[in-house]
Amino acid sequence: MGPKVVAAFTKAHEAYFARIQLEIEGIDSFVFDEYLIGIHPLYSAAVGGVKLAVYESDVEKARVVLIKHQEEQRAYLKTIMHMCPKCHSTNLRRISAFHFLITLVFVFTFGIMWLILYKKRKCKECGHSQAW
């Protein structure tokens, strides 16, 4: 019963985070190709990424743990993305039409394209405004 690949990642730290989650659940895991990707990151697609492998007897349990961990990460990032960094309120509003018109003026006047992607939100509780 040799190791079997259960997940592949583009970066080595992602594989190690997943490995830690598996170790917390008591599943032995191994990371492969992290040094090759670390030396030359563009080889990630050619090699198949940084691979995380477990023993064949733990494959199903490992996949369940990884899916659960991924869902927890998404939920956490979703709450952080919609939270004011100053007062931690989730009561935000997007600065709308006026900001969009100013952005268009800058784009047509100065040719600055990144401003059109700039999304600014304002906290209704403390008044703090920042790009989220």
N, C-alpha and C positions, 0 to 999 in steps of 0.2 A: 504494500500500500504506500505508494510514493506520493509526493505532493502534487496537488492539482490546482491550477490557477482559477481563482474565483473572481478576481477583479483586476483591472489595469488602470493606471493613472498616468497623467501626463507629467506630473511632478513628483519627486521623491517624497516630499513632506506630506503630501496627501496620502500616499501609501503607508507611511509610518503612522499617521493619525488613525487610519483604518486598522492597522496592525495593533495599535494600543487598545482600540475598542474590542478587538477579538481577544486580546490577552486578558482584558477585564472579564470577559465572559468565560475564560478558561480554555480558549482554543489556541493551540500552537499554530503559528503562522510564520511565513518566510517571505522576504522581499527580494526580488530578482531584478537585475538590470538597472539598479539605482545609480551605480557608478558610471555606467556608460551614458546615461541620460544626464547625469551631473556634469560630465566632461563636455558633452556636446548635446545640448537640449534639442537641436533640430532633428536628431536621430529618433526622437520619441515616437513619431508616427511610423517610421520604417521598422523599428524593433518591436513595436506593439506596446510601447509605454513601459512604465515601471509596474511590474507584476506582483500581485499579492497571492500567495499560494498557501493552501492548508492541506492536511492529510485528507484522503478520500472519505474517511468515515465522518469528517466534520464539515463536509461541503455544504450541505443543506442548512445546518445550523449557522455557519458562517455567512451565508447569503442572507438569511433572515436578520442577523445582527447588523450587517452592512446596510441593508435597506432601512432598518429602524434608525440607525445612526444618520443616514442621509436625510430621512424625513425630519429628524430632530434638528439637524443643521439648517434645513430650509425654513422650518418654523422659527428658529432663533433669528436667522438673518432677516426674515420678514418683519419680525417685531422690532429689531434694531433699526432697520431701514426707515421705519415709520415712527421714530421716536426722537424727540427734541434732545440734543446732547446737553443742553443747559439745565432744563428742569425735568427731563425724562417723561414728558407728557406725550401722549399719542394724538392729541388734538391739534392737528396741523392743517393748514390750508395752502394751496398752491397759489403763488403770485401769478396772476393770469394775464389778461389782455394787454394791459399797459406794458408789462415786461416783455411780452411777445412782440409788440410793436417796436419797442426800443431795440430789441434784438435784430429785427428785420432792418431797421435803419442802419445799425452797425454793419450788418452783413453787406448791404448794398453800398454803403459809403466806403467802408474800409476793407471789405472782402474777408472779414474774420468769420470763418465758417464754424468754429467750435462754439461760438456763442449761441447758435441755434439749438444745440444739444444741451445747453445749460439750463437745468431745472432748479428753480429756487422755491423753497417752501418757507412759510412763516408759522411760528407757533402761536396759537390763539391764547395760550396761558401766559407766557412771559414776553411775547413779542420778538423773540430771537428769530432772525432769518438767516438761512444758510442753504447752500446747495446740497441736496440729498441725492 
